[in-house]
Amino acid sequence: MNIEKLDPASDAAGRLIALSDVYMAALYPAESNHLESLTALAQDNVTFFGCHIDGQLAACGAVKILFDVDAQLNYGEIKRVFVTDEFRGKGLSKLIMRALEDHLLTHDIRIARLETGIRQPEAISLYFRLGYAERAAFGDYEEDPLSIFMEKNLLA
């Protein structure tokens, strides 16, 4: 197993993102899907990680470094955490989350935030176990009954 920074424009990443899109579209209406496009994932403030098992891209996740004007602080927004069906239940999401959080800490970012959907109990449970707590909508998000917004102080 190998977790490393990955070009989101690579063929393997594109296939995984497409699978993620299909999965999310089956769970939520378009207005409640806050998916980052491949173009958005390739921006300078975004780092995309992939987890390879036996040469196959099995999982991914990204983090965007943003600035909260109201709180006057930089934070990282976790995006696109996804594991293919055949590799679910092996702890890959936790490993991807650790890589994303470690990346933020190396850039002196102490706050991680995310949005997830209410129809993903496994993801919600993981985030709570990792120390995330619910919070209000942040950034450009609006409150959505299908969304849960979460935050973690990475130094706590």
KALIN-V938701 format. One record per pair of residues at least 6 apart in sequence whose C-alpha atoms are under 8 Angstrom apart, sorted by the first residue. I is the first residue (numbers start at 1). J is the second residue. D is the distance in Angstrom with one decimal. If there is no record, write none. Layout:
i = {I & I}
j = {J & J}
d = {D & D}
This chain:
i = {1 & 1 & 1 & 1 & 2 & 2 & 2 & 3 & 3 & 3 & 3 & 3 & 3 & 4 & 4 & 4 & 5 & 5 & 5 & 5 & 6 & 6 & 6 & 6 & 7 & 7 & 7 & 8 & 8 & 8 & 8 & 8 & 9 & 9 & 9 & 12 & 13 & 13 & 13 & 14 & 16 & 16 & 16 & 16 & 16 & 17 & 17 & 19 & 20 & 20 & 21 & 24 & 25 & 27 & 28 & 28 & 32 & 32 & 32 & 35 & 35 & 36 & 36 & 40 & 41 & 41 & 41 & 45 & 45 & 45 & 46 & 46 & 46 & 46 & 47 & 47 & 47 & 48 & 48 & 48 & 48 & 49 & 49 & 49 & 49 & 49 & 49 & 50 & 50 & 50 & 50 & 50 & 50 & 51 & 51 & 51 & 51 & 51 & 51 & 52 & 52 & 58 & 58 & 58 & 59 & 59 & 59 & 59 & 59 & 59 & 59 & 59 & 60 & 60 & 60 & 60 & 60 & 61 & 61 & 61 & 61 & 61 & 61 & 61 & 61 & 62 & 62 & 62 & 62 & 62 & 63 & 63 & 63 & 63 & 63 & 64 & 64 & 64 & 64 & 65 & 65 & 65 & 65 & 65 & 66 & 66 & 66 & 66 & 67 & 67 & 67 & 68 & 68 & 68 & 74 & 74 & 74 & 75 & 75 & 75 & 75 & 75 & 76 & 76 & 76 & 76 & 76 & 77 & 77 & 77 & 78 & 78 & 78 & 78 & 78 & 79 & 81 & 81 & 81 & 82 & 83 & 83 & 94 & 101 & 101 & 104 & 104 & 105 & 110 & 110 & 110 & 111 & 111 & 111 & 111 & 112 & 112 & 112 & 112 & 113 & 113 & 113 & 113 & 114 & 114 & 114 & 115 & 115 & 115 & 115 & 116 & 116 & 116 & 116 & 116 & 117 & 117 & 117 & 118 & 118 & 118 & 118 & 119 & 127 & 131 & 132 & 132 & 132 & 133 & 133 & 133 & 134 & 134 & 134 & 134 & 135 & 135 & 135 & 135 & 136 & 136 & 136 & 137 & 137 & 138}
j = {51 & 52 & 53 & 54 & 51 & 52 & 53 & 49 & 50 & 51 & 52 & 96 & 99 & 49 & 50 & 51 & 47 & 48 & 49 & 50 & 13 & 48 & 49 & 50 & 13 & 42 & 48 & 14 & 38 & 41 & 42 & 48 & 38 & 39 & 42 & 57 & 50 & 57 & 60 & 38 & 57 & 59 & 60 & 82 & 84 & 38 & 80 & 84 & 80 & 82 & 35 & 33 & 33 & 119 & 117 & 146 & 144 & 146 & 147 & 79 & 80 & 79 & 80 & 46 & 47 & 48 & 62 & 64 & 65 & 66 & 62 & 63 & 64 & 65 & 62 & 63 & 64 & 60 & 61 & 62 & 63 & 60 & 61 & 62 & 96 & 99 & 100 & 57 & 58 & 59 & 60 & 61 & 96 & 57 & 58 & 59 & 60 & 92 & 96 & 58 & 59 & 83 & 84 & 87 & 81 & 82 & 83 & 84 & 87 & 92 & 93 & 96 & 80 & 81 & 82 & 83 & 96 & 78 & 79 & 80 & 81 & 82 & 96 & 97 & 100 & 78 & 79 & 80 & 81 & 100 & 76 & 77 & 78 & 79 & 100 & 76 & 77 & 78 & 79 & 74 & 75 & 76 & 77 & 104 & 74 & 75 & 76 & 77 & 73 & 74 & 75 & 74 & 75 & 139 & 109 & 110 & 111 & 109 & 110 & 111 & 112 & 113 & 104 & 109 & 111 & 112 & 113 & 112 & 113 & 114 & 100 & 112 & 113 & 114 & 115 & 114 & 93 & 96 & 97 & 93 & 92 & 93 & 126 & 112 & 154 & 110 & 112 & 154 & 153 & 154 & 155 & 151 & 152 & 153 & 154 & 151 & 152 & 153 & 154 & 149 & 150 & 151 & 152 & 149 & 150 & 151 & 147 & 148 & 149 & 150 & 123 & 124 & 147 & 148 & 149 & 146 & 147 & 148 & 124 & 146 & 147 & 148 & 146 & 133 & 152 & 150 & 151 & 152 & 150 & 151 & 152 & 148 & 149 & 150 & 151 & 148 & 149 & 150 & 151 & 143 & 149 & 150 & 143 & 149 & 149}
d = {6.8 & 5.7 & 4.7 & 7.0 & 5.5 & 5.2 & 6.7 & 6.7 & 5.6 & 4.3 & 6.4 & 7.4 & 7.7 & 5.5 & 5.7 & 6.7 & 7.0 & 5.7 & 4.4 & 6.3 & 7.8 & 5.6 & 5.2 & 5.8 & 7.3 & 7.4 & 6.7 & 6.6 & 6.2 & 6.3 & 6.2 & 6.3 & 6.4 & 7.9 & 7.3 & 6.4 & 7.7 & 7.5 & 7.8 & 7.4 & 7.6 & 7.6 & 7.7 & 7.9 & 7.5 & 7.9 & 7.7 & 7.8 & 7.8 & 6.4 & 7.6 & 7.0 & 7.4 & 6.7 & 8.0 & 7.8 & 7.2 & 6.7 & 7.4 & 7.7 & 7.1 & 7.2 & 7.2 & 7.9 & 7.4 & 6.9 & 7.4 & 5.6 & 5.4 & 7.5 & 6.7 & 5.6 & 4.3 & 6.4 & 5.5 & 5.5 & 6.7 & 7.3 & 5.9 & 4.2 & 6.7 & 5.5 & 5.4 & 6.0 & 7.3 & 7.7 & 7.6 & 6.5 & 7.5 & 5.7 & 4.3 & 6.7 & 7.6 & 5.8 & 5.7 & 5.0 & 6.1 & 7.6 & 7.3 & 5.6 & 7.2 & 5.9 & 5.7 & 6.3 & 7.4 & 5.5 & 4.2 & 6.3 & 7.9 & 6.7 & 7.3 & 7.6 & 6.9 & 5.5 & 5.4 & 6.6 & 6.7 & 7.3 & 6.1 & 4.9 & 4.0 & 6.4 & 6.2 & 7.5 & 7.4 & 5.9 & 5.0 & 5.8 & 6.8 & 6.9 & 5.9 & 5.4 & 4.5 & 5.7 & 6.3 & 5.3 & 5.0 & 6.6 & 7.5 & 6.8 & 5.8 & 4.5 & 6.5 & 8.0 & 5.6 & 5.5 & 6.1 & 7.3 & 5.7 & 4.3 & 6.1 & 6.1 & 7.2 & 7.1 & 6.3 & 8.0 & 7.5 & 5.8 & 6.7 & 4.9 & 5.7 & 7.2 & 6.6 & 6.9 & 6.3 & 4.7 & 6.1 & 5.8 & 4.8 & 5.4 & 7.4 & 6.9 & 6.2 & 5.1 & 7.9 & 7.0 & 6.8 & 7.4 & 7.8 & 7.1 & 7.0 & 6.7 & 7.4 & 7.2 & 7.2 & 6.9 & 7.9 & 7.5 & 5.8 & 5.1 & 6.3 & 7.0 & 5.8 & 4.8 & 5.8 & 5.6 & 5.3 & 6.6 & 6.9 & 7.4 & 5.6 & 4.3 & 6.5 & 5.9 & 5.3 & 6.5 & 6.5 & 5.7 & 4.5 & 6.3 & 7.7 & 7.3 & 5.6 & 5.4 & 6.6 & 5.6 & 4.5 & 5.9 & 7.7 & 5.4 & 5.8 & 6.4 & 7.7 & 8.0 & 6.2 & 5.8 & 5.2 & 4.6 & 5.2 & 5.5 & 6.4 & 6.9 & 5.7 & 4.3 & 6.4 & 8.0 & 5.5 & 5.2 & 6.5 & 7.5 & 6.1 & 7.8 & 5.6 & 5.8 & 7.7}
